[in-house]
Amino acid sequence: MSRVYDFAGIGLGPFNLGLAALSEPIDGLDGVFLERHDSFDWHPGMMLEPAHLQVPFMADLVTLADPTSPYSFLNFLKQTGRIYRFYIRENFYPLRAEYNQYCQWVAGQLSSVRFNTTVLDMGYDDGVYRLSVRGPAGPEVLLARRLVLGTGTIPSVPAACERIVDAAAAGHGGVVLHNSEYLSRKSELQRRRSITIVGSGQSAAEIYYELLQESDVHGYQLNWVTRSGRFFPLEYTKLTLEMTSPEYVDYFHALPQDRRDGLIKSQKNLYKGIDSELIDAIYDLLYAKGLSGMVDTRLLTHSSLTGAGWDPATGLHSLQLRHEEQGTSYTLDTEAVVLATGYAYREPGFLAGVEDRIARDPSGRFAVARNYSTGVEPGEIFVQNAELHTHGFVTPDLGMGAYRNSCILREITGREVYPLERSIAFQHFGAPGPAPDSDTGAGPGLGSTCREDVPA
C-alpha cells in the first residue's frame, strides 16, 4: 500500500520551515515538505553585511509556540558557539545573514524536508491529493490528505517598467534589476555614471545607504524615487505592536472584504516602513558628505512611475514620473535602475489540477477562513503568507509565523499541540462585548480562536 502523508507542505520559506520544525516532535504525525531549490537560502541578494531583521530573535521559527524547542534561535547560537557574543552585543535583532544561517541549521536537521523536489502538477481523488513531483531520483507520485502552500512571493515589477526589464533580460537594454539581485550585481551598478533606486521600504533604504557610502569613490550620481509622500519609518510603538496579535486578526478577518482591502492600503507604514535608525543614519551620512560640497544625489518623493524607456544611443533609461501632489509630470534620466518594489504572491501553476478544491472570493483570490484554510472542505488546504487580504498586515510578519503554524497544526491533528494565546492585547480593536469570562480569561469581545471553518 502506498504511503499517504497526513499533509504535504509545498515550498520552504521561513513559514513552512517553522511548520516543519514544530511538526518534527509530534508523535504519529507524518508530513513531508517539498522545496525545488537545493538548499534553504532566504533573500540572498539582500544579505547586506549590517542588515538586520525588523523583529527580535524571539520571532524565530518556533519560540513563540514552544520556547523549549531544540530548533530555537538561542539553541542555534549555543550549538554554534556564539551565544555569548550575541549576549555581549546587547541587541535583540539578529543580522539577516545570521537568521539565514539559523534557518539553514534547522533545515539540515529535519527528516521531513526534501530539497531538489519540484511539484509539477497534482490531482485529487477520494480524499487524497496526488502530487506528481520531480526529485533527485526522477519522477514520482506522492500522496497526502492535506496541503500547506508555502510557495512564497516573487519579485514585483511595476507595469511601467516591464518593457525595459524584459529588454535588459534579453540583452537589448541597459542595467535594470530588482533588489533581489542587488548583491550579485552591485559591482555592475557601480560602473554606471548614474543609479536610480525606485521604492520606499527597508530594502530601498538599505541599498541607498550602501551605495551612498561609496558614491564619491566610484563617481556616480545616486537617486532615490518614491511615490510615498515621505521616507516614512516603520511604526514600532508598543501599542501599535499589539496589532500583531490573535485579537487583531480576529477583528480584521470579521470585517467586510471591501473594508479589509481599504485598510491594507492605509496600513503600509505598519509593515513596509523603514527602520528609524537607518533613516537617521542616511541623513547623518548625507550631512557628513555635504561638508565637502554638494552631494550628487536626489531624493524624490510623491513621484509615481508612469513609464520607462531605454535609449541605446545615449545608454540612458528615461523614467517618466508624476508628482502626485503637484499634478505635474517630469522625466529622470539614469544609466541604471534598481527596483526595490517589493514582492507579490503568485499562485503556482500546479494548482490548476485541483482548482475545484479551492475556495475563492468574488475577486478570484483565495477565500481564506480564520483557521488559514482555503479549501472547499474545511481544514484541507492551508496557506502561508497568501492571506494578506483576509488576515491583514500581520500576514508576512515573522513574529506571527509560529502562531499561524500552531493554528494549522491544531486543525491537522485535531488537538491543540501548542497552546494558543487568544487574548494578549490591552486594547480592544472592536466595540466592547460582554464582560470578561473569569473561567477563560478572555477580554471583552475577545476569546475567539483560529478554529473557524467558514471561508472569508
C-alpha positions as CSV (number, residue, x, y, z in Angstrom):
1,M,0.0,0.0,0.0
2,S,1.3,3.4,-1.0
3,R,2.3,5.8,1.8
4,V,-0.2,8.6,2.4
5,Y,1.2,11.6,4.2
6,D,-1.0,13.5,6.7
7,F,0.0,16.6,4.8
8,A,2.4,17.9,2.2
9,G,4.0,21.3,2.7
10,I,5.0,22.8,-0.7
11,G,7.7,25.4,-0.7
12,L,10.2,26.0,2.1
13,G,10.5,29.6,3.2
14,P,10.6,30.6,6.9
15,F,6.9,29.9,7.5
16,N,6.8,26.3,6.2
17,L,10.2,25.7,7.7
18,G,8.8,26.7,11.0
19,L,5.9,24.3,10.5
20,A,8.3,21.5,9.7
21,A,10.3,22.2,12.9
22,L,7.1,22.3,15.0
23,S,5.8,19.1,13.4
24,E,9.0,17.1,13.9
25,P,8.4,16.1,17.5
26,I,4.7,15.3,17.2
27,D,4.2,11.5,17.5
28,G,2.1,9.9,14.8
29,L,2.1,13.0,12.5
30,D,3.5,12.2,9.1
31,G,4.3,15.2,6.9
32,V,6.6,16.0,4.0
33,F,8.0,19.3,2.8
34,L,9.0,19.8,-0.8
35,E,11.4,22.5,-2.0
36,R,12.5,22.9,-5.6
37,H,15.8,24.5,-4.7
38,D,18.8,22.5,-3.5
39,S,19.1,24.3,-0.1
40,F,17.4,26.9,2.1
41,D,18.5,30.4,1.1
42,W,16.5,33.4,2.2
43,H,16.7,36.6,0.0
44,P,20.4,36.0,-0.9
45,G,20.5,39.2,-2.9
46,M,19.9,41.3,0.2
47,M,22.4,39.9,2.6
48,L,24.0,43.2,3.2
49,E,26.6,43.0,5.9
50,P,24.9,45.3,8.6
51,A,21.3,44.5,7.7
52,H,19.2,43.0,10.5
53,L,15.7,41.7,11.0
54,Q,13.0,44.2,12.0
55,V,11.7,41.7,14.6
56,P,13.5,40.4,17.8
57,F,15.1,37.0,18.0
58,M,12.1,35.5,19.8
59,A,10.3,35.8,16.4
60,D,12.3,32.8,15.2
61,L,10.8,29.6,13.7
62,V,9.5,28.1,16.9
63,T,10.0,30.0,20.2
64,L,6.6,31.8,20.4
65,A,4.9,28.4,20.0
66,D,7.4,26.3,22.0
67,P,10.2,28.1,24.0
68,T,11.7,24.7,24.8
69,S,12.1,23.6,21.2
70,P,15.6,22.4,20.2
71,Y,15.1,24.4,17.0
72,S,15.1,27.8,18.6
73,F,17.5,30.7,17.6
74,L,19.1,30.7,21.1
75,N,19.8,27.0,20.8
76,F,21.3,27.6,17.3
77,L,23.6,30.2,18.9
78,K,24.6,27.8,21.7
79,Q,25.3,24.9,19.4
80,T,27.4,27.1,17.1
81,G,29.4,28.7,19.9
82,R,28.0,32.2,19.5
83,I,25.6,32.7,22.4
84,Y,28.0,34.8,24.5
85,R,28.8,37.0,21.5
86,F,25.1,37.6,20.9
87,Y,24.7,38.3,24.7
88,I,27.5,40.9,24.7
89,R,26.2,42.5,21.5
90,E,23.1,43.5,23.5
91,N,20.9,43.7,20.5
92,F,17.7,41.7,20.2
93,Y,17.6,41.9,16.4
94,P,19.5,39.2,14.6
95,L,21.5,40.1,11.5
96,R,19.7,39.0,8.3
97,A,22.6,36.8,7.3
98,E,22.6,35.3,10.8
99,Y,18.9,34.5,10.5
100,N,19.6,32.8,7.2
101,Q,22.3,30.6,8.8
102,Y,19.9,29.7,11.6
103,C,17.2,28.6,9.1
104,Q,19.8,26.5,7.2
105,W,20.9,24.9,10.5
106,V,17.3,24.0,11.3
107,A,16.5,22.7,7.8
108,G,19.6,20.4,8.0
109,Q,18.2,18.6,11.0
110,L,14.6,17.9,9.7
111,S,13.8,14.5,8.3
112,S,10.6,15.7,6.6
113,V,12.4,18.2,4.3
114,R,13.1,17.2,0.7
115,F,15.2,19.6,-1.4
116,N,15.6,19.5,-5.2
117,T,12.0,18.4,-5.5
118,T,9.7,20.2,-7.8
119,V,5.9,19.8,-7.8
120,L,4.8,19.5,-11.5
121,D,1.1,19.0,-11.1
122,M,-1.5,17.5,-8.8
123,G,-4.9,15.9,-8.7
124,Y,-7.4,14.8,-6.1
125,D,-9.2,11.5,-5.7
126,D,-11.2,10.0,-2.9
127,G,-9.9,12.3,-0.1
128,V,-6.2,12.2,-1.2
129,Y,-4.1,14.6,-3.2
130,R,-1.8,13.1,-5.8
131,L,1.4,15.2,-6.3
132,S,3.4,14.5,-9.4
133,V,7.0,15.6,-8.5
134,R,10.4,15.5,-10.0
135,G,13.2,14.8,-7.4
136,P,16.8,13.8,-7.4
137,A,15.8,10.2,-8.2
138,G,13.4,11.2,-11.0
139,P,9.6,11.5,-11.3
140,E,7.4,10.1,-8.6
141,V,3.9,10.5,-7.2
142,L,3.4,11.4,-3.6
143,L,0.0,11.1,-1.7
144,A,-1.2,13.5,1.0
145,R,-4.5,14.1,2.7
146,R,-3.9,17.9,3.1
147,L,-1.8,20.6,1.6
148,V,0.1,23.6,3.1
149,L,1.0,26.1,0.4
150,G,4.2,27.9,1.3
151,T,5.5,28.7,-2.2
152,G,6.2,32.3,-1.2
153,T,6.2,35.5,-3.1
154,I,8.1,36.6,-6.2
155,P,9.7,40.0,-7.1
156,S,7.2,42.6,-8.1
157,V,7.9,44.7,-11.2
158,P,5.8,47.8,-11.8
159,A,3.9,47.6,-15.1
160,A,5.6,50.8,-16.3
161,C,9.0,49.0,-16.1
162,E,8.1,45.7,-17.6
163,R,9.3,46.6,-21.1
164,I,12.8,47.8,-20.0
165,V,13.1,44.8,-17.7
166,D,12.3,42.4,-20.5
167,A,14.7,44.2,-22.8
168,A,17.5,44.1,-20.3
169,A,17.0,40.5,-19.6
170,A,17.2,39.7,-23.3
171,G,20.4,41.7,-23.6
172,H,18.9,44.5,-25.6
173,G,18.7,47.1,-22.9
174,G,20.6,48.7,-20.0
175,V,21.1,47.8,-16.4
176,V,17.7,47.2,-14.8
177,L,17.3,44.8,-11.8
178,H,15.0,44.0,-8.9
179,N,16.6,44.4,-5.5
180,S,16.6,40.6,-5.1
181,E,19.6,40.6,-7.5
182,Y,21.4,43.5,-5.8
183,L,24.4,41.9,-4.2
184,S,25.3,39.8,-7.2
185,R,25.1,42.8,-9.5
186,K,26.4,45.6,-7.2
187,S,29.7,46.0,-9.0
188,E,27.9,46.2,-12.3
189,L,25.8,49.0,-10.9
190,Q,28.8,50.9,-9.6
191,R,30.4,51.1,-13.0
192,R,27.5,53.3,-14.2
193,R,27.5,57.1,-14.1
194,S,24.1,57.3,-12.5
195,I,21.9,54.9,-10.5
196,T,18.2,55.3,-9.6
197,I,16.5,53.4,-6.8
198,V,12.7,53.1,-7.1
199,G,10.8,52.1,-3.9
200,S,10.0,53.3,-0.4
201,G,10.7,50.4,2.0
202,Q,13.5,48.9,4.0
203,S,15.2,47.3,1.0
204,A,15.3,50.6,-0.9
205,A,16.8,52.4,2.1
206,E,19.4,49.7,2.7
207,I,20.6,49.8,-0.9
208,Y,20.6,53.6,-1.0
209,Y,22.6,53.8,2.2
210,E,25.2,51.3,1.0
211,L,25.6,52.9,-2.4
212,L,25.7,56.4,-0.9
213,Q,28.7,55.4,1.2
214,E,30.7,54.6,-1.9
215,S,29.3,57.2,-4.3
216,D,32.2,59.6,-4.2
217,V,34.7,56.7,-4.7
218,H,33.0,55.5,-7.9
219,G,31.8,58.9,-9.0
220,Y,28.1,58.1,-9.8
221,Q,25.0,60.1,-9.2
222,L,22.6,58.4,-6.9
223,N,18.8,59.0,-7.0
224,W,16.0,57.6,-4.8
225,V,12.4,57.9,-6.1
226,T,9.3,57.0,-4.1
227,R,5.6,57.6,-4.7
228,S,5.1,58.0,-1.0
229,G,4.9,61.5,0.5
230,R,7.9,60.9,2.6
231,F,10.5,58.3,3.6
232,F,8.3,57.0,6.4
233,P,9.6,54.9,9.3
234,L,8.2,51.6,10.3
235,E,5.7,52.3,13.1
236,Y,7.0,50.3,16.0
237,T,5.5,51.7,19.2
238,K,4.2,49.1,21.7
239,L,0.5,49.7,21.5
240,T,0.8,49.5,17.7
241,L,2.7,46.3,18.1
242,E,-0.3,44.9,19.9
243,M,-1.9,44.7,16.4
244,T,0.3,41.8,15.6
245,S,-1.9,39.7,17.8
246,P,-4.6,37.0,17.5
247,E,-7.2,39.6,18.6
248,Y,-6.4,41.9,15.7
249,V,-6.5,39.1,13.2
250,D,-9.9,38.1,14.7
251,Y,-11.1,41.7,14.3
252,F,-9.7,42.2,10.8
253,H,-11.0,38.9,9.5
254,A,-14.5,39.7,10.6
255,L,-14.7,42.9,8.6
256,P,-16.4,43.1,5.2
257,Q,-13.9,42.4,2.4
258,D,-14.1,46.0,1.0
259,R,-13.3,47.4,4.4
260,R,-10.3,45.0,4.7
261,D,-9.0,46.0,1.2
262,G,-9.2,49.6,2.2
263,L,-7.4,49.1,5.5
264,I,-4.5,47.2,3.8
265,K,-3.8,50.2,1.5
266,S,-3.7,52.5,4.5
267,Q,-1.5,50.4,6.8
268,K,1.7,50.2,4.8
269,N,3.7,52.0,7.4
270,L,2.9,49.2,9.8
271,Y,4.8,46.6,7.9
272,K,6.6,48.2,4.9
273,G,8.3,51.2,6.6
274,I,12.0,51.9,7.1
275,D,13.9,51.3,10.4
276,S,14.0,54.7,12.0
277,E,17.7,54.3,12.9
278,L,18.5,53.7,9.3
279,I,16.7,56.8,8.2
280,D,18.8,58.8,10.7
281,A,22.0,57.1,9.5
282,I,21.2,58.1,5.9
283,Y,20.7,61.7,7.0
284,D,23.9,61.7,9.0
285,L,25.8,60.3,6.1
286,L,24.4,62.9,3.7
287,Y,25.3,65.6,6.3
288,A,28.9,64.3,6.6
289,K,29.4,64.1,2.8
290,G,27.9,67.5,2.4
291,L,30.8,69.1,4.3
292,S,32.9,68.6,1.2
293,G,30.3,70.3,-1.1
294,M,27.1,69.2,-2.7
295,V,26.3,65.5,-2.7
296,D,25.4,64.2,-6.1
297,T,22.1,62.7,-5.1
298,R,18.4,63.4,-5.3
299,L,15.6,62.1,-3.1
300,L,12.3,62.5,-4.9
301,T,9.0,61.9,-3.1
302,H,5.4,62.0,-4.2
303,S,6.7,60.6,-7.6
304,S,4.8,57.8,-9.3
305,L,6.4,55.9,-12.1
306,T,4.2,56.1,-15.1
307,G,6.5,54.9,-17.9
308,A,10.1,54.0,-18.7
309,G,12.2,53.7,-21.9
310,W,15.7,52.9,-23.0
311,D,17.8,54.8,-25.5
312,P,20.7,52.7,-26.8
313,A,22.3,55.8,-28.4
314,T,22.8,57.6,-25.1
315,G,22.9,54.5,-22.8
316,L,20.2,56.1,-20.6
317,H,16.9,55.0,-19.2
318,S,14.2,57.6,-19.2
319,L,11.8,57.3,-16.2
320,Q,8.5,59.1,-16.7
321,L,7.4,60.3,-13.3
322,R,4.3,62.2,-12.0
323,H,4.4,64.3,-8.9
324,E,1.1,63.4,-7.3
325,E,0.6,66.4,-5.1
326,Q,1.5,69.0,-7.7
327,G,-0.1,67.1,-10.5
328,T,2.9,67.6,-12.8
329,S,5.0,65.2,-14.8
330,Y,8.8,65.1,-15.3
331,T,11.5,62.8,-16.7
332,L,14.5,61.4,-14.9
333,D,17.4,60.0,-17.0
334,T,19.6,57.4,-15.5
335,E,22.0,54.7,-16.6
336,A,21.0,52.0,-14.1
337,V,17.7,51.3,-12.3
338,V,17.2,49.3,-9.1
339,L,13.5,48.3,-8.5
340,A,13.1,47.9,-4.7
341,T,9.4,47.4,-5.4
342,G,8.6,44.5,-3.1
343,Y,7.2,41.1,-3.7
344,A,3.8,39.7,-4.7
345,Y,2.1,36.4,-4.3
346,R,1.6,34.3,-7.5
347,E,-0.4,31.1,-7.4
348,P,1.7,28.2,-8.5
349,G,0.6,26.6,-11.8
350,F,0.3,23.1,-10.3
351,L,-2.9,24.2,-8.5
352,A,-4.8,24.1,-11.8
353,G,-5.3,20.4,-11.3
354,V,-7.1,20.9,-8.0
355,E,-8.9,24.1,-8.8
356,D,-12.3,22.7,-7.8
357,R,-10.9,22.1,-4.3
358,I,-10.1,25.8,-3.7
359,A,-12.5,28.3,-2.2
360,R,-12.4,31.7,-4.0
361,D,-13.7,35.2,-3.1
362,P,-15.6,37.3,-5.7
363,S,-12.3,38.7,-6.9
364,G,-10.9,35.3,-7.6
365,R,-8.5,35.3,-4.6
366,F,-8.2,32.6,-2.1
367,A,-11.1,32.8,0.3
368,V,-9.1,32.1,3.5
369,A,-11.0,31.1,6.6
370,R,-9.9,32.3,10.0
371,N,-8.0,29.0,10.5
372,Y,-5.9,29.7,7.4
373,S,-7.8,27.1,5.3
374,T,-8.8,27.9,1.8
375,G,-10.2,24.5,0.7
376,V,-13.8,23.9,-0.2
377,E,-13.6,21.4,2.7
378,P,-12.5,22.9,6.0
379,G,-9.0,22.1,7.1
380,E,-7.9,20.6,3.8
381,I,-5.7,23.2,2.1
382,F,-3.8,25.8,4.1
383,V,-1.9,28.9,3.0
384,Q,1.2,30.6,4.4
385,N,1.7,34.3,3.6
386,A,-1.0,34.3,0.9
387,E,-3.8,35.8,3.1
388,L,-3.0,39.5,3.3
389,H,-6.4,40.3,2.0
390,T,-8.2,38.2,4.7
391,H,-5.9,38.3,7.7
392,G,-4.3,41.7,7.4
393,F,-0.8,43.2,7.6
394,V,0.4,40.7,10.1
395,T,0.4,38.0,7.3
396,P,4.1,38.4,6.3
397,D,5.2,39.1,9.9
398,L,7.8,36.6,11.1
399,G,6.5,37.0,14.7
400,M,3.1,35.6,13.8
401,G,4.5,32.6,11.9
402,A,4.7,30.4,15.0
403,Y,1.1,31.3,15.9
404,R,-0.2,30.5,12.4
405,N,1.6,27.2,12.4
406,S,0.2,26.4,15.8
407,C,-3.3,27.0,14.3
408,I,-2.6,24.9,11.3
409,L,-1.3,22.0,13.4
410,R,-4.4,22.2,15.6
411,E,-6.5,21.8,12.5
412,I,-4.4,18.9,11.1
413,T,-4.1,17.0,14.4
414,G,-7.5,17.8,15.9
415,R,-5.9,18.9,19.2
416,E,-4.0,21.9,20.5
417,V,-0.5,20.6,20.4
418,Y,1.0,24.1,21.1
419,P,-1.1,26.3,23.4
420,L,-2.7,29.2,21.6
421,E,-2.8,32.6,23.1
422,R,-6.2,34.2,22.5
423,S,-6.0,37.4,24.4
424,I,-2.7,39.2,24.6
425,A,-3.6,42.9,24.0
426,F,-4.6,45.5,26.5
427,Q,-6.6,47.4,23.9
428,H,-9.8,46.4,22.1
429,F,-10.0,46.6,18.4
430,G,-13.8,46.4,18.0
431,A,-16.7,47.6,20.1
432,P,-16.7,46.1,23.6
433,G,-18.7,42.9,24.0
434,P,-19.8,41.0,27.1
435,A,-18.0,41.2,30.4
436,P,-14.8,39.1,30.8
437,D,-15.3,35.4,31.5
438,S,-13.5,34.6,34.6
439,D,-13.1,31.0,33.6
440,T,-11.4,31.7,30.3
441,G,-9.7,34.9,31.0
442,A,-11.0,36.3,27.7
443,G,-11.4,40.1,27.5
444,P,-14.5,42.0,26.2
445,G,-15.4,41.0,22.7
446,L,-12.5,38.5,22.5
447,G,-12.0,34.8,23.1
448,S,-12.4,33.6,19.5
449,T,-9.8,31.2,18.2
450,C,-8.1,30.3,14.9
451,R,-10.6,27.4,14.6
452,E,-13.2,28.8,12.1
453,D,-14.5,26.7,9.2
454,V,-16.4,29.4,7.3
455,P,-14.4,30.8,4.4
456,A,-13.9,34.6,4.2
